[in-house]
Amino acid sequence: YDVMYNDFVTVGPADDPAAIAGTPLASDAFAAIAAAESTFASRGDESGTHSKELSIWESTGIVPDPAWSWYKSLGQGMGSNLNFSNEVGAYTLTDRGTFLSQSESLPELVVMVGGASIDENVDPALLNPYGVIPVNPEKGDINIDLADQFVAWITSVETQEEIGDYGVDAFGQPLFYPDSEAWRSR
């Protein structure tokens, strides 16, 4: 079931050594980072964000190698990856919601690719959908009634409104955008 979405952005140091600021497509920005051998921090943790990063590298024809001095595969979560990038002046891929929620502690990083809001992000490859899948009760000891109740709650118009409001007061934009079927058909 569709629940919500946000987007990925590439953030980096304000001095922008790879000159990628305002690049419309993440693949072009990643290619420029590689050509300049500018420090890039990868989560390197097989997360959804790491998978998205690898798909962007794949679209450039570049296979990143942790042996490269400029490519840092951290094996860390997003918060640690952003803190590292902030400290060393690295580029990294992050979801906008996480970046916004931690931006006060990341004074050296700015959005380079993806614009100031999701409406400015022209790269369809950077869409970041979230969904929920109840586990098949045939797979084990699953409380399907409770799972179905959770799905009904998180996809309800009321919860979707809360999702769409979350972050607006603090950041001027939501951290996530509602996307359930109930929300879209209201």
C-alpha positions in Angstrom: 0.0 0.0 0.0 1.3 3.4 -0.9 1.8 5.6 2.2 3.9 8.6 1.4 6.9 9.9 -0.5 9.7 12.4 -0.4 12.8 12.8 -2.5 16.5 12.3 -2.5 18.9 15.2 -2.8 22.7 15.5 -3.2 24.2 17.7 -0.5 27.7 19.0 -0.3 30.1 21.7 0.8 29.2 25.3 0.0 32.5 25.8 -1.9 31.3 23.1 -4.3 34.7 21.7 -5.5 33.0 19.6 -8.2 30.9 22.5 -9.4 27.6 20.6 -9.3 25.3 23.2 -7.7 22.1 23.4 -9.6 22.8 20.4 -11.8 19.3 19.0 -12.7 20.2 15.3 -12.8 21.9 13.4 -10.0 23.7 11.2 -12.6 25.4 14.3 -14.1 26.4 15.5 -10.7 27.8 12.1 -9.7 29.8 12.0 -12.9 31.2 15.5 -12.2 32.1 14.4 -8.6 34.0 11.4 -9.9 35.7 13.5 -12.6 36.9 16.0 -10.0 37.6 13.2 -7.5 35.8 15.2 -4.9 35.1 13.5 -1.6 31.9 11.5 -1.7 30.5 9.8 1.4 28.5 6.7 0.8 26.3 5.0 3.4 27.7 1.7 2.2 25.2 -0.1 4.4 22.9 -1.8 1.9 20.0 0.6 2.9 17.4 2.0 0.5 19.5 5.2 0.2 22.6 3.2 -0.5 20.7 1.2 -3.2 19.5 4.5 -4.7 23.1 5.9 -4.7 24.4 2.7 -6.4 21.7 3.0 -9.1 22.7 6.6 -9.8 26.4 5.5 -10.1 25.3 2.7 -12.4 23.4 5.2 -14.7 26.8 7.1 -15.1 28.7 3.9 -16.1 30.9 4.4 -13.0 31.3 1.6 -10.5 32.5 3.2 -7.3 35.4 1.5 -5.6 36.0 2.0 -1.8 39.7 1.8 -2.6 39.5 5.2 -4.3 40.8 7.9 -2.0 37.9 10.2 -2.7 35.1 7.6 -2.3 34.3 6.9 1.4 32.1 3.9 2.1 31.2 4.4 5.7 28.8 1.5 6.5 26.9 4.0 8.7 23.3 5.3 8.9 22.2 8.5 7.4 22.8 10.7 10.4 26.4 9.6 10.8 26.9 9.9 7.0 25.6 13.5 7.1 27.8 14.4 10.1 30.9 12.9 8.4 30.1 14.9 5.2 29.6 18.1 7.2 33.0 17.6 9.0 35.1 16.7 5.9 33.4 18.7 3.2 32.0 15.6 1.3 29.1 15.2 -1.1 26.5 12.7 -0.2 23.0 11.5 -1.2 20.3 11.8 1.4 16.6 12.0 1.6 15.4 15.6 1.9 13.4 14.9 5.1 16.5 13.6 7.0 18.6 16.5 5.7 16.0 19.1 6.7 15.5 17.5 10.2 19.2 17.6 10.9 20.1 20.8 8.9 20.8 22.9 12.0 23.7 20.6 13.0 25.0 20.6 9.4 26.1 24.2 8.8 28.7 23.2 6.1 26.3 21.3 3.8 23.9 22.7 1.2 21.5 21.1 -1.3 23.4 20.9 -4.6 21.0 18.7 -6.6 17.2 18.6 -6.1 16.4 22.3 -5.4 15.0 23.9 -2.3 11.9 21.8 -2.3 10.5 18.7 -3.8 8.6 20.9 -6.4 12.0 22.1 -7.7 13.4 18.6 -8.0 13.3 17.7 -11.8 15.1 14.4 -11.6 12.5 11.6 -11.5 15.2 9.2 -10.4 15.2 11.0 -7.0 11.6 10.2 -6.0 11.6 8.3 -2.7 8.3 6.4 -2.2 7.4 4.7 1.1 4.8 1.9 1.4 3.6 -0.7 3.8 3.2 -4.5 3.2 1.4 -6.7 5.7 3.3 -9.9 6.1 1.5 -12.9 4.6 0.0 -14.9 7.6 1.1 -18.1 6.0 4.7 -17.1 6.6 4.5 -17.6 10.3 2.9 -16.5 13.5 1.4 -13.2 12.1 -1.4 -11.2 13.7 -3.0 -10.3 10.4 -5.9 -8.5 12.1 -3.4 -6.1 13.8 -1.4 -5.8 10.6 -4.6 -4.8 8.7 -5.5 -2.3 11.4 -2.1 -0.7 11.0 -2.5 -0.5 7.3 -5.9 1.1 7.7 -4.6 3.6 10.2 -1.5 4.7 8.3 -3.3 5.0 5.0 -6.4 6.8 6.5 -7.0 10.4 5.4 -6.6 11.5 9.0 -3.1 10.0 9.4 -2.2 11.2 5.9 -3.1 14.8 6.9 -0.7 14.4 9.9 2.0 13.1 7.6 1.6 16.0 5.2 1.7 18.5 8.1 4.8 17.0 9.7 7.8 19.4 9.5 5.9 22.3 7.8 6.1 24.6 10.9 9.8 23.9 11.4 11.0 23.8 7.8 8.4 25.5 5.7 7.7 22.2 3.9 6.7 18.7 4.9 9.3 16.0 5.5 7.0 13.6 3.7 4.0 13.9 1.3 0.9 11.8 1.8 0.2 9.3 -1.0 -2.3 6.7 0.1 -5.1 5.7 -2.1 -7.6 7.2 0.4 -5.6 10.4 0.3 -5.4 10.6 -3.5 -9.2 9.9 -3.9 -10.5 12.3 -1.2 
